[in-house]
Amino acid sequence: MAPVLCANCKTERALIKRPKNHAKLCKACFIRVFEDEVHHTITSSRLFYPGEKVAIGASGGKDSTVLASVLKTLNERHGYGLELVLLSIDEGIKGYRDDSLETVKRNAVQYDMPLTVVGYDELYGWTMDQVVETIGKKGNCTYCGVFRRQALDRGAKMLGIKHVVTGHNADDVAETVLMNLLRGDLARLSRSTSIVTGDDQSEVKRSKPLKYSYEKEIVLYAHHKKLDYFSTECIYSPEAFRGSARSLIKQLERVRPTAILDIVRSGEDMARLVPGEPLSSCACKGQKTASLVPAEDDLGGCGSQNGRTPGDEMAAMDKQLRENEAHEGLEIDVAKEMSESKKNGGEKQKALPIRNGNGASKGVARQVRGNCKRCGYMSSQDICQACMLLEGLNKNRARIQL
Ligand SMILES: Nc1ncnc2c1ncn2[C@@H]1O[C@H](COP(=O)(O)OP(=O)(O)OP(=O)(O)O)[C@@H](O)[C@H]1O
């Protein structure tokens, strides 16, 4: 039987059936199309300006490694004029983060980017190993997530950088949309769909250039580009709720592969129900460019694998790729192309009362930003989340020392 030719170049043999839209592509075209889509996200959302200094939140995992690689490629190809640096947070998890940081150190050399590592130990006086020793594994992802968000900001500020990009992908965003939907928290749901977070008062904004990239395609890209990344999961238990949302999304994806992008787009559409909330980030939909939302509503609690699929589907996929160059087993069905996004985006929606996470029905309360009275980090409360958590930890430590 004659080999199937790449749908794009029509000359090379098709080796990859894209999880996102079923297109059969050769390796080179897949890589190019993946990069072009990220470029489209960046330009349509006007994420960067020429000469901007940008820190890439680098964990050594597949997402941030692919992000660093793609940004380097696009920066050179399209002349973005960005100054890219790697910023890693060392949570202090022996047997996990210390190993992944070794990968980031190699990436720094491979991509010729300076690397800065900031530790929880130096910032908070606690490593995650010590936190888990004190509070146990349950709930530790909350501490880790709150500390990391702030640590990335603080690290960026130390470097005089006002923009941090992270490797959050479409699967991550879909998970967060679903979690907030299940909590009945429409205000937070709308903020979680924004490609840029941080508000006018925050000194560091954060963005997600891989927001529309499927996790499976990120793994494929990393594999075919032979990127050096770390694929072990965090040794501490994942956040159960996020893990459940993730399992649900993976199940949905099996029967309806567009489910991930559909959930992301639905989250964006629902965001328009929230008066005063930012509109979709993609300018190509004829809407406003990315606007800023408060950083505390950014994605993710635990910054490790976030309660990834039971059985670690991505690690299995990675292993399968390594074993099977043709990887036919990865092929999945999709119902429609990514470009067939919902067309009702531009319509004016009627404002509804918004429920928050406590189940209360309210008018929209935009959070008022101030600064934490203890550490000075921006916060809508007198004392920021990190300081509240630290207070509890330090009380525990004092009790233990007594
Ligand atoms: N220790 C860290 N240092 C710097 N950035 C981090 C760190 N942990 C997470 N991030 C940033 O947050 C993003 C999301 O992290 P998370 O661990 O939730 O997802 P992930 O899919 O495991 O990402 P990755 O594959 O990059 O590790 C990462 O892609 C990275 O940009």
The ligand as an SDF file (V2000), in Angstrom:
LIG
                    3D

 31 33  0  0  0  0  0  0  0  0999 V2000
    9.6520   25.0910   39.8760 N   0  0  0  0  0  0  0  0  0  0  0  0
    9.2810   25.8730   38.8700 C   0  0  0  0  0  0  0  0  0  0  0  0
   10.0920   26.8680   38.4480 N   0  0  0  0  0  0  0  0  0  0  0  0
    9.7210   27.6980   37.4500 C   0  0  0  0  0  0  0  0  0  0  0  0
    8.5550   27.5950   36.8030 N   0  0  0  0  0  0  0  0  0  0  0  0
    7.7140   26.6220   37.1750 C   0  0  0  0  0  0  0  0  0  0  0  0
    8.0240   25.7130   38.2200 C   0  0  0  0  0  0  0  0  0  0  0  0
    7.0070   24.8460   38.3400 N   0  0  0  0  0  0  0  0  0  0  0  0
    6.0960   25.1970   37.4310 C   0  0  0  0  0  0  0  0  0  0  0  0
    6.5140   26.2560   36.7120 N   0  0  0  0  0  0  0  0  0  0  0  0
    5.8360   26.9380   35.6010 C   0  0  0  0  0  0  0  0  0  0  0  0
    4.4540   26.6860   35.6770 O   0  0  0  0  0  0  0  0  0  0  0  0
    4.0360   25.9350   34.5250 C   0  0  0  0  0  0  0  0  0  0  0  0
    2.9810   24.9460   34.9130 C   0  0  0  0  0  0  0  0  0  0  0  0
    3.5610   24.0670   35.8220 O   0  0  0  0  0  0  0  0  0  0  0  0
    2.9160   22.6890   36.1840 P   0  0  0  0  0  0  0  0  0  0  0  0
    3.9020   21.9590   36.9690 O   0  0  0  0  0  0  0  0  0  0  0  0
    1.5780   22.9480   36.7030 O   0  0  0  0  0  0  0  0  0  0  0  0
    2.6860   22.0110   34.7850 O   0  0  0  0  0  0  0  0  0  0  0  0
    3.5710   20.9810   34.0250 P   0  0  0  0  0  0  0  0  0  0  0  0
    2.7060   20.5100   32.9490 O   0  0  0  0  0  0  0  0  0  0  0  0
    4.1590   19.9820   34.9100 O   0  0  0  0  0  0  0  0  0  0  0  0
    4.7040   21.9430   33.4390 O   0  0  0  0  0  0  0  0  0  0  0  0
    6.1450   21.4860   33.0500 P   0  0  0  0  0  0  0  0  0  0  0  0
    5.9450   20.3550   32.1120 O   0  0  0  0  0  0  0  0  0  0  0  0
    6.7640   22.6890   32.4210 O   0  0  0  0  0  0  0  0  0  0  0  0
    6.7980   21.0890   34.3450 O   0  0  0  0  0  0  0  0  0  0  0  0
    5.3050   25.3010   33.9970 C   0  0  0  0  0  0  0  0  0  0  0  0
    5.2040   25.0030   32.6320 O   0  0  0  0  0  0  0  0  0  0  0  0
    6.3310   26.3570   34.2790 C   0  0  0  0  0  0  0  0  0  0  0  0
    6.3190   27.3640   33.2950 O   0  0  0  0  0  0  0  0  0  0  0  0
  1  2  1  0
  2  3  1  0
  2  7  2  0
  3  4  2  0
  4  5  1  0
  5  6  2  0
  6  7  1  0
  6 10  1  0
  7  8  1  0
  8  9  2  0
  9 10  1  0
 10 11  1  0
 11 12  1  0
 11 30  1  0
 12 13  1  0
 13 14  1  0
 13 28  1  0
 14 15  1  0
 15 16  1  0
 16 17  2  0
 16 18  1  0
 16 19  1  0
 19 20  1  0
 20 21  2  0
 20 22  1  0
 20 23  1  0
 23 24  1  0
 24 25  2  0
 24 26  1  0
 24 27  1  0
 28 29  1  0
 28 30  1  0
 30 31  1  0
M  END
$$$$
